[in-house]
Amino acid sequence: MPRCHARLAAAVAILLLAGGCAVIPNPFAATDDAGPSARAVEARRFMDGDGVPRDEARGAALLRQAAGEGDSEAQFLLALAYRSGRGVPADDTRAARWFERAAAQGHSQAQFLLGLAYLRGGGVPADPSRAAGLFRQSADQGNAGAQYNLGLAYLKGRGVAHDDATALDWLERAAEQGHAEAQYVSGSMYQTGRGTVENRGWATRWFARAAAQGVADAAYMTGLAWAAGSGLPRDLERAYVWLDRAARKGNDKAGPIRDRIAVKLNAAARARAIAAAADWTPLALQADRVRLDDGPTVMFVQHALNTRGFESGPVDGIAGPRTMRAIAAYRRAAKIGTGTGIDPDLLTHLRDEPADSRR
């Protein structure tokens, strides 16, 4: 267990003893890169059985024709076909060659997946430096997976010079796009002050966002935060909920702490917590949800305002009238930009300014 996590778990244990209170996308779906040719579109229909009988061999043949003519999307899709063995024999070496051709034309997904191939030695010799360079090309185009892997490269000094601050910059870019693992790692870095100033409130915001997508360790950290009052007001009922969810997702440290919290709850609170923990589907598994619920960010703002003397009401993740009035009052007092409501200027100010700012 990382030291920061162990410290927070220990704090929870002390308080209790003292008696205090992901849907996997279709790889052959259209990407955001340059539009494919008509032949590539037709090939994708045969690959997916979209309006025509599924015929992966025919789809792969059409992709090979379009790829040979220089269509970067067809090159990318043909690489995927060779990697997965759809319509052609599986061949990592040929997959890497086609990824290379698409990447050379600036195809961001091809750059990212070719980077993974060089990182892992899949069809090409392992080359962390080459992998990091490809991740950077793709990350510069906004690819969240590449941003996450580039952040890890800087964090571990893998193919680039070790640099915690640069690592966190790339990890947060991916996190802001909803990359759950990037959110968890970003939270861990703010929790420990690695590459930045230690900030438990901002750490908990990232943990809570990752937890909402079903990351077990993030659910555990969110539960500990509620139990210890770390970046959130102390709430044992909510702590129970998130620790139970973490335990259900496979975190073996969550169950014992959850059980110790259970005996501190009265019967009604325990029943509510058990029901809330069971009635939950991670956002990553809700196919109809294309955007993350930003409740964790609203809770961060509410708690930050409350600790600064701007009463925003209960920390419930709902930006109701009372919360919005507190935000408006704080923006005026702190002279924050010209915007309104929750925006990057407000979040940056609440993250970076000391919590003793009062009216």
C-alpha positions as CSV (number, residue, x, y, z in Angstrom):
1,M,0.0,0.0,0.0
2,P,1.4,3.4,-0.9
3,R,2.5,5.4,2.1
4,C,-0.1,8.2,1.5
5,H,-2.9,5.6,1.4
6,A,-1.5,3.9,4.5
7,R,-1.5,7.2,6.4
8,L,-5.1,8.0,5.5
9,A,-6.2,4.4,6.4
10,A,-4.4,4.8,9.7
11,A,-6.1,8.1,10.4
12,V,-9.5,6.4,9.8
13,A,-8.5,3.6,12.2
14,I,-7.5,6.0,14.9
15,L,-10.8,8.0,14.5
16,L,-12.8,4.7,14.7
17,L,-11.0,3.4,17.7
18,A,-11.4,6.8,19.4
19,G,-15.1,6.6,18.9
20,G,-15.3,9.8,16.8
21,C,-17.7,10.5,14.3
22,A,-16.0,1.0,-18.8
23,V,-18.0,0.1,-22.2
24,I,-15.3,-1.1,-24.6
25,P,-15.6,0.9,-27.8
26,N,-15.8,-0.9,-31.2
27,P,-12.2,-0.6,-32.6
28,F,-13.6,-0.4,-36.1
29,A,-15.8,2.6,-35.3
30,A,-15.0,5.9,-37.0
31,T,-12.2,7.9,-35.3
32,D,-11.8,11.7,-35.0
33,D,-8.9,11.7,-37.5
34,A,-9.1,12.6,-41.2
35,G,-12.2,11.3,-42.9
36,P,-11.9,7.9,-44.5
37,S,-12.3,7.1,-48.2
38,A,-15.5,5.6,-49.5
39,R,-13.7,2.2,-49.8
40,A,-12.7,2.4,-46.1
41,V,-16.3,3.2,-45.1
42,E,-17.5,0.3,-47.1
43,A,-14.9,-2.0,-45.6
44,R,-16.0,-1.0,-42.1
45,R,-19.6,-1.9,-42.9
46,F,-18.5,-5.4,-43.9
47,M,-16.4,-5.7,-40.8
48,D,-19.3,-4.7,-38.6
49,G,-22.2,-6.2,-40.6
50,D,-23.6,-2.7,-40.8
51,G,-26.5,-3.0,-43.3
52,V,-24.7,-5.8,-45.1
53,P,-23.9,-9.4,-44.2
54,R,-20.8,-9.5,-42.0
55,D,-17.8,-10.5,-44.1
56,E,-14.5,-9.7,-42.4
57,A,-12.4,-11.2,-45.2
58,R,-14.0,-8.9,-47.8
59,G,-13.7,-5.9,-45.4
60,A,-10.0,-6.6,-44.9
61,A,-9.5,-6.8,-48.7
62,L,-11.2,-3.5,-49.2
63,L,-9.1,-2.0,-46.4
64,R,-5.9,-3.3,-48.0
65,Q,-6.8,-1.6,-51.3
66,A,-7.6,1.7,-49.7
67,A,-4.5,1.5,-47.4
68,G,-2.3,0.9,-50.4
69,E,-3.7,4.1,-51.9
70,G,-2.6,6.1,-48.9
71,D,-5.8,6.3,-46.9
72,S,-4.6,6.8,-43.3
73,E,-7.9,5.6,-41.8
74,A,-7.8,2.5,-43.9
75,Q,-4.2,1.9,-42.8
76,F,-5.2,2.3,-39.2
77,L,-8.1,-0.1,-39.5
78,L,-6.1,-2.6,-41.5
79,A,-3.5,-2.6,-38.6
80,L,-6.3,-3.3,-36.2
81,A,-7.4,-6.2,-38.3
82,Y,-4.0,-7.7,-38.3
83,R,-3.6,-7.1,-34.6
84,S,-6.9,-8.9,-33.8
85,G,-7.0,-11.4,-36.7
86,R,-10.2,-10.1,-38.1
87,G,-10.4,-11.0,-41.8
88,V,-6.7,-11.7,-42.0
89,P,-4.3,-13.9,-40.0
90,A,-3.2,-12.2,-36.8
91,D,0.2,-10.7,-37.3
92,D,1.6,-8.1,-34.9
93,T,4.5,-7.3,-37.2
94,R,2.2,-6.4,-40.1
95,A,-0.1,-4.5,-37.7
96,A,2.9,-2.4,-36.6
97,R,3.9,-1.6,-40.2
98,W,0.4,-0.3,-41.0
99,F,0.2,1.6,-37.8
100,E,3.5,3.2,-38.7
101,R,2.2,4.3,-42.1
102,A,-0.9,5.8,-40.6
103,A,1.1,7.4,-37.8
104,A,3.4,9.0,-40.3
105,Q,0.4,10.8,-41.7
106,G,-0.6,12.2,-38.3
107,H,-3.3,9.7,-37.4
108,S,-3.5,10.2,-33.6
109,Q,-4.9,6.7,-32.7
110,A,-2.3,5.0,-34.9
111,Q,0.4,7.0,-33.1
112,F,-1.0,6.0,-29.7
113,L,-1.3,2.3,-30.5
114,L,2.1,2.2,-32.2
115,G,3.5,3.8,-29.1
116,L,2.0,1.0,-27.1
117,A,3.6,-1.5,-29.5
118,Y,7.0,0.0,-29.0
119,L,6.4,0.2,-25.2
120,R,5.5,-3.5,-25.0
121,G,7.5,-4.9,-27.9
122,G,4.5,-6.0,-29.9
123,G,5.5,-6.6,-33.5
124,V,8.5,-4.2,-33.1
125,P,11.5,-4.2,-30.8
126,A,10.7,-2.6,-27.4
127,D,11.9,1.0,-27.4
128,P,10.6,3.2,-24.6
129,S,12.1,6.3,-26.1
130,R,10.3,5.7,-29.4
131,A,7.1,4.9,-27.5
132,A,7.3,8.2,-25.6
133,G,7.9,10.2,-28.8
134,L,4.8,8.6,-30.4
135,F,2.7,9.2,-27.2
136,R,3.8,12.9,-27.4
137,Q,2.7,13.2,-31.0
138,S,-0.7,11.7,-30.2
139,A,-1.1,13.5,-26.9
140,D,-0.5,16.9,-28.6
141,Q,-3.6,16.0,-30.7
142,G,-5.6,15.5,-27.5
143,N,-5.6,11.7,-27.3
144,A,-6.4,10.9,-23.6
145,G,-4.8,7.4,-23.7
146,A,-1.6,8.9,-25.1
147,Q,-1.6,11.7,-22.5
148,Y,-2.0,9.1,-19.7
149,N,0.8,7.0,-21.0
150,L,3.1,10.0,-21.6
151,G,2.4,11.1,-18.0
152,L,3.4,7.6,-16.8
153,A,6.6,7.8,-18.9
154,Y,7.6,11.0,-17.2
155,L,6.5,9.7,-13.8
156,K,8.7,6.5,-14.2
157,G,11.5,8.0,-16.3
158,R,10.6,5.5,-19.0
159,G,12.0,6.7,-22.4
160,V,12.2,10.3,-21.1
161,A,13.9,12.1,-18.2
162,H,12.0,11.6,-15.0
163,D,9.9,14.8,-14.2
164,D,7.0,14.6,-11.7
165,A,5.6,18.0,-12.6
166,T,5.5,17.3,-16.3
167,A,4.0,13.9,-15.5
168,L,1.2,15.5,-13.5
169,D,0.5,18.0,-16.3
170,W,-0.1,15.2,-18.8
171,L,-2.0,13.0,-16.4
172,E,-4.4,15.8,-15.5
173,R,-5.0,16.5,-19.2
174,A,-6.1,12.9,-19.6
175,A,-8.0,13.1,-16.4
176,E,-10.0,16.1,-17.5
177,Q,-11.1,14.1,-20.5
178,G,-12.5,11.4,-18.2
179,H,-9.6,8.9,-18.3
180,A,-10.3,7.0,-15.0
181,E,-6.8,5.7,-14.3
182,A,-5.3,9.1,-15.0
183,Q,-7.8,10.6,-12.5
184,Y,-6.7,8.0,-9.9
185,V,-3.0,8.6,-10.4
186,S,-3.5,12.4,-10.4
187,G,-5.3,12.1,-7.1
188,S,-2.4,10.0,-5.7
189,M,0.0,12.7,-6.7
190,Y,-1.9,15.5,-5.0
191,Q,-2.4,13.3,-2.0
192,T,1.4,13.0,-1.5
193,G,2.5,16.3,-3.0
194,R,4.4,14.6,-5.8
195,G,5.1,17.0,-8.6
196,T,2.9,19.6,-6.9
197,V,1.9,21.0,-3.5
198,E,0.0,18.5,-1.4
199,N,-3.7,19.2,-1.7
200,R,-6.1,16.7,-0.1
201,G,-9.3,18.4,-1.4
202,W,-8.1,18.3,-5.0
203,A,-6.8,14.8,-4.5
204,T,-10.2,13.7,-3.3
205,R,-11.9,15.3,-6.3
206,W,-9.9,13.1,-8.6
207,F,-10.4,10.0,-6.5
208,A,-14.1,10.6,-6.4
209,R,-14.3,11.0,-10.2
210,A,-12.3,7.8,-10.8
211,A,-14.4,6.0,-8.2
212,A,-17.6,7.0,-10.1
213,Q,-16.2,5.1,-13.1
214,G,-15.6,2.0,-11.0
215,V,-11.9,2.2,-10.2
216,A,-11.7,0.1,-7.0
217,D,-8.7,1.8,-5.4
218,A,-10.2,5.2,-6.1
219,A,-13.4,4.1,-4.4
220,Y,-11.3,3.0,-1.4
221,M,-9.6,6.3,-1.2
222,T,-12.9,8.1,-1.5
223,G,-14.3,6.1,1.4
224,L,-11.2,6.9,3.5
225,A,-11.6,10.6,2.6
226,W,-15.2,10.6,3.9
227,A,-14.3,8.6,7.0
228,A,-11.3,10.9,7.9
229,G,-12.7,14.2,6.7
230,S,-9.9,14.5,4.3
231,G,-10.8,17.0,1.6
232,L,-14.5,16.5,2.4
233,P,-16.6,16.8,5.6
234,R,-16.5,13.7,7.8
235,D,-19.4,11.4,7.0
236,L,-19.3,7.8,8.1
237,E,-22.4,6.8,6.2
238,R,-20.9,7.9,2.9
239,A,-17.6,6.3,3.9
240,Y,-19.4,3.0,4.4
241,V,-21.0,3.3,0.9
242,W,-17.7,3.9,-1.0
243,L,-15.8,1.3,1.0
244,D,-18.4,-1.3,0.4
245,R,-18.3,-0.4,-3.4
246,A,-14.5,-0.7,-3.3
247,A,-14.8,-4.1,-1.6
248,R,-17.3,-5.3,-4.2
249,K,-14.9,-4.2,-6.9
250,G,-12.1,-6.3,-5.4
251,N,-10.2,-4.0,-3.0
252,D,-9.3,-6.3,-0.1
253,K,-8.4,-3.4,2.3
254,A,-11.8,-1.8,2.1
255,G,-13.9,-4.5,3.7
256,P,-12.4,-4.5,7.2
257,I,-12.6,-0.7,7.5
258,R,-16.2,-0.8,6.2
259,D,-17.1,-3.3,8.9
260,R,-15.5,-1.2,11.6
261,I,-17.5,1.8,10.4
262,A,-20.7,-0.2,10.3
263,V,-20.8,-0.7,14.1
264,K,-20.5,3.1,14.5
265,L,-23.7,3.7,12.4
266,N,-27.2,3.5,13.9
267,A,-29.6,1.0,12.4
268,A,-31.2,3.5,10.0
269,A,-28.0,5.0,8.8
270,R,-26.6,1.5,8.3
271,A,-29.6,0.4,6.3
272,R,-29.4,3.5,4.1
273,A,-25.7,2.9,3.4
274,I,-26.2,-0.7,2.5
275,A,-29.0,0.2,0.1
276,A,-27.0,3.0,-1.5
277,A,-23.9,0.9,-1.9
278,A,-25.9,-1.9,-3.7
279,D,-27.8,0.5,-5.9
280,W,-24.9,1.6,-8.1
281,T,-23.6,1.2,-11.6
282,P,-20.2,2.7,-12.4
283,L,-20.4,5.4,-15.1
284,A,-18.0,3.5,-17.3
285,L,-20.6,0.7,-17.6
286,Q,-23.6,3.0,-18.4
287,A,-23.7,2.9,-22.2
288,D,-26.1,5.8,-22.3
289,R,-23.9,8.1,-20.3
290,V,-21.5,9.9,-22.7
291,R,-20.4,12.5,-20.2
292,L,-19.2,12.2,-16.6
293,D,-21.4,13.4,-13.8
294,D,-19.3,16.2,-12.3
295,G,-20.7,15.7,-8.8
296,P,-17.2,15.3,-7.3
297,T,-16.2,18.7,-8.6
298,V,-19.3,20.3,-7.2
299,M,-18.6,18.7,-3.8
300,F,-15.0,20.0,-4.0
301,V,-16.3,23.5,-4.6
302,Q,-18.9,23.2,-1.8
303,H,-16.5,22.0,0.8
304,A,-13.9,24.6,-0.3
305,L,-16.4,27.4,0.0
306,N,-17.7,26.2,3.4
307,T,-14.2,26.1,4.8
308,R,-13.6,29.7,3.6
309,G,-16.8,31.0,5.3
310,F,-19.0,31.1,2.2
311,E,-21.9,28.8,3.2
312,S,-22.8,26.7,0.2
313,G,-25.0,24.3,2.1
314,P,-24.5,20.5,2.4
315,V,-21.7,18.9,0.4
316,D,-24.0,16.9,-1.8
317,G,-22.6,17.5,-5.3
318,I,-25.7,19.4,-6.4
319,A,-25.2,23.0,-7.5
320,G,-28.5,24.3,-6.2
321,P,-29.4,28.0,-5.5
322,R,-27.6,28.2,-2.2
323,T,-24.4,26.8,-3.7
324,M,-24.6,29.2,-6.7
325,R,-25.1,32.2,-4.4
326,A,-22.0,31.2,-2.4
327,I,-20.0,30.8,-5.6
328,A,-21.1,34.3,-6.8
329,A,-20.2,35.9,-3.4
330,Y,-16.8,34.2,-3.4
331,R,-16.1,35.2,-7.0
332,R,-16.8,38.9,-6.1
333,A,-14.8,38.8,-2.9
334,A,-11.8,37.1,-4.5
335,K,-12.1,39.1,-7.8
336,I,-12.1,36.0,-9.9
337,G,-12.3,36.7,-13.6
338,T,-15.4,37.8,-15.5
339,G,-17.2,34.4,-15.6
340,T,-19.9,33.0,-13.5
341,G,-20.6,29.7,-11.8
342,I,-18.0,26.9,-11.7
343,D,-15.3,27.4,-14.3
344,P,-11.6,26.8,-14.6
345,D,-10.8,30.2,-13.0
346,L,-12.8,29.3,-9.9
347,L,-11.4,25.8,-9.6
348,T,-7.9,27.0,-10.0
349,H,-8.4,29.6,-7.3
350,L,-10.0,27.2,-4.9
351,R,-7.3,24.7,-5.5
352,D,-4.3,27.0,-5.2
353,E,-5.4,29.6,-2.6
354,P,-5.1,28.9,1.1
355,A,-8.4,27.8,2.8
356,D,-8.2,30.7,5.4
357,S,-9.6,33.3,2.9
358,R,-12.6,34.7,4.6
359,R,-15.1,37.5,3.8
